[in-house]
Structure formats: C-alpha cells, structure tokens
Amino acid sequence: MNDFFNFLFHYLEKEEILLDKPEFLFQVQSHPNYPSLLAISDTLSFFNIDNAAIRVEFAEIDDMPDRFITLLSEHLSIPHLYFIEKKDSSYFATKDKKTVEITKASLESRWNNVVLLAERSEEERIIKNKKQQWHWFLSSLCLVLFVTIVFLFAGSLRTYSFFIFPTIGLLFSIASLKDLFGAKSKLINSFCNITASTSCDS
C-alpha cells in the first residue's frame, strides 16, 4: 500500500515538506472517499499542509510550477495520479517507484485537467531557516575542530587516512539515518536525487 503513494511522497520530498508516512497512510485509508484525490487533499490538510486540487487546461502548463501531481489517462485503464517534474524543457513522470521521461505531446494526450499542488506553510519555513543557521554553525565548528586535530598529529598518509575515512563513513551514516527517520535536508535530498531516476529509498 505504501508503494501506491510513492508519487506523493516523492513530490513532498522534492518540495521539502515533512510528512509522517505511516500516520498519513492510516489517515488517508480512513477517509470515506479513499482512494480519491479528495481523500489525499483532505489528509494533507489534516497534517496542516497547504494544498489545492484545481482544474488546469493543458494550454496553461507553462504557467505551472516545475513540480506538481496530476491525473493522467492510462491505455485501456482508469486514469492514475503521477508526480510530474519539469527540468529545462523535459518532463519526468513518477508513478510507484518508476520515473520516466515523457514528451510534452504525450503529456497533452493523457492530460485530464486535474492538478494537485502543495507548499510549506510560512511558519514551517521560518523554523526551517532557524534550524539551518544552527546546522551550518555546528557543522562549521565540527569541521574546524576536526581539521585542527588532524593537523596537530604530524604523521604519514596512513595516519591521515585513519582519521578521514571513518569520518566520511560517519557522515554517510548520519545522512542515511536522517533519511530513514524522515529528517530531510537539502544536502541529503541533492545526494539522494542525483538523477531523476534515483532515490535513497531505492
């Protein structure tokens, strides 16, 4: 069931919106209109995430943000929700865990005029900015202390590598634990999403 909402979780991660996934799944499945777009929108509102499900003609797609969720037609099947991301002039569609490039013509032929948008609240942005300031201060302090300790010990390349490699391993461990427990950051997101088809989940 978790895979069914991967398009939504991927979208929220890109927008840097934090969400308790198990609680979201519980709430959305409890909605009387589950599994409709209304159920998703109402559940996001329950978590105080500003969102809107709107009708958008395809002619207005260039005015849309670079990331959004939309309902696309399927061949011989009911329409499904996709996370769409625009990079330069290319479009990428994500459903389940698959991300594929989609042409604008193909997007137009499958368009259903339904779009879901979400954004972080202003209060969350202020809190995040304060956390980032402290994060950079502590990170810089740790880096300065580490470099000082390494250079106080005059030694060979082997000695330096003994300090450097475990430290790099520790940093990757912290990054993966933060991703595992949902504490997203811009650095982790950029590392996890180096290309459109990669993520730390996969």
For each residue, the residues with C-beta under 8 A, 3 or more apart:
1: 4 5 25 29
2: 5 6 21 25
3: 6 96 97
4: 1 35 96
5: 1 2 8 9 21 24 25 28 40
6: 2 3 9 10 94 95 96 97
7: 10 11 69 81 82 83 94 95 96
8: 5 11 12 40 69 81 83
9: 5 6 12 13 19 21
10: 6 7 13 14 83 94 199
11: 7 8 14 15 67 68 69 83 94 118
12: 8 9 15 17 18 19 49 118
13: 9 10 16 17 184 189 193
14: 10 11 67 83 85 189 193
15: 11 12 67 118 119 120
16: 13 120 128 184 186 189
17: 12 13 49 118 119 120
18: 12 182 183 184
19: 9 12 24 47 49 182
20: 23 24 47 182
21: 2 5 9 24 25 182
22: 25 26
23: 20 26 27 47
24: 5 19 20 21 27 28 43 47
25: 1 2 5 21 22 28 29
26: 22 23 29 30
27: 23 24 30 31 43 46 47
28: 5 24 25 31 34 35 39 40 43
29: 1 25 26 34
30: 26 27 34
31: 27 28 34 38 39 42 43
32: 39
33: 36 38 39 42
34: 28 29 30 31 39
35: 4 28 39
36: 33 39 40
37: 40 41 53 71 81 114 116
38: 31 33 41 42 53
39: 28 31 32 33 34 35 36 42 43
40: 5 8 28 36 37 43 44 81 116
41: 37 38 44 45 51 52 53 116
42: 31 33 38 39 45 46
43: 24 27 28 31 39 40 46 47
44: 40 41 47 49 51 118
45: 41 42 48 49 51
46: 27 42 43
47: 19 20 23 24 27 43 44
48: 45 121
49: 12 17 19 44 45 118 120 121
50: 118 119 120 121
51: 41 44 45 116 117 118 119
52: 41 116 117
53: 37 38 41 114 115 116
54: 114 115 117
55: 113 114 115
56: 60 61 64 113 114 115
57: 60 113
58: 61 107 108 111 113
59:
60: 56 57 63 64
61: 56 58 64 104 107 111
62:
63: 60
64: 56 60 61 68 86 115
65: 68 117
66: 85 86 87
67: 11 14 15 83 84 85 86
68: 11 64 65 83 84 115 116 117
69: 7 8 11 81 82 83 84 115 116 117
70: 81 82 84 111 112 114 115 116
71: 37 79 80 81 82 112 114
72: 79 80 81 82 93 107 110 111 112
73: 79 109 110 111 112
74: 77 78 79 80 110
75:
76:
77: 74 80
78: 74
79: 71 72 73 74 112
80: 71 72 74 77 95
81: 7 8 37 40 69 70 71 72 95 116
82: 7 69 70 71 72 93 94 95
83: 7 8 10 11 14 67 68 69 93 94 95
84: 67 68 69 70 91 92 93 94 102 107
85: 14 66 67 91 92 94 196
86: 64 66 67 89 90 91 92
87: 66 90 92 196
88:
89: 86
90: 86 87 101
91: 84 85 86 101 102 103 104 107
92: 84 85 86 87 99 100 101 102 196
93: 72 82 83 84 99 100 101 102 107
94: 6 7 10 11 82 83 84 85 98 99
95: 6 7 80 81 82 83 98
96: 3 4 6 7
97: 3 6 199 201 202
98: 94 95
99: 92 93 94 196 197
100: 92 93
101: 90 91 92 93 196
102: 84 91 92 93 106 107
103: 91 106 107
104: 61 91 107 108
105: 108 109
106: 102 103 109 110
107: 58 61 72 84 91 93 102 103 104 110 111
108: 58 104 105 111
109: 73 105 106
110: 72 73 74 106 107
111: 58 61 70 72 73 107 108
112: 70 71 72 73 79
113: 55 56 57 58
114: 37 53 54 55 56 70 71
115: 53 54 55 56 64 68 69 70
116: 37 40 41 51 52 53 68 69 70 81
117: 51 52 54 65 68 69
118: 11 12 15 17 44 49 50 51
119: 15 17 50 51
120: 15 16 17 49 50 124 125 128
121: 48 49 50 124 125
122: 125 126
123: 126 127
124: 120 121 127 128
125: 120 121 122 128 129
126: 122 123 129 130
127: 123 124 130 131
128: 16 120 124 125 131 132
129: 125 126 132 133
130: 126 127 133 134
131: 127 128 134 135
132: 128 129 135 136
133: 129 130 136 137
134: 130 131 137 138
135: 131 132 138 139 185
136: 132 133 139 140
137: 133 134 140 141
138: 134 135 141 142
139: 135 136 142 143
140: 136 137 143 144
141: 137 138 144 145
142: 138 139 145 146
143: 139 140 146 147
144: 140 141 147 148
145: 141 142 148 149
146: 142 143 149 150 163 167
147: 143 144 150 151
148: 144 145 151 152
149: 145 146 152 153 163
150: 146 147 153 160 163 164
151: 147 148 154
152: 148 149
153: 149 150 159 163
154: 151
155: 158 159 160
156: 159 160
157: 160 161
158: 155 161 162
159: 153 155 156 162 163
160: 150 155 156 157 163 164
161: 157 158 164 165
162: 158 159 165 166
163: 146 149 150 153 159 160 166 167
164: 150 160 161 167 168
165: 161 162 168 169
166: 162 163 169 170
167: 146 163 164 170 171
168: 164 165 171 172
169: 165 166 172 173
170: 166 167 173 174
171: 167 168 174 175
172: 168 169 175 176
173: 169 170 176 177
174: 170 171 177 178
175: 171 172 178 179 187 188 191
176: 172 173 179 180 200
177: 173 174 180 181
178: 174 175 181 183 184 185 188
179: 175 176 182 183 184 188 192 200
180: 176 177
181: 177 178
182: 18 19 20 21 179
183: 18 178 179
184: 13 16 18 178 179 188 189
185: 135 178 188 189
186: 16 189 190
187: 175 190 191
188: 175 178 179 184 185 191 192 200
189: 13 14 16 184 185 186 192 193
190: 186 187 193 194
191: 175 187 188 194 200
192: 179 188 189 198 199 200
193: 13 14 189 190 196 198 199
194: 190 191 198
195: 198
196: 85 87 92 99 101 193
197: 99
198: 192 193 194 195 202
199: 10 97 192 193 202
200: 176 179 188 191 192
201: 97
202: 97 198 199
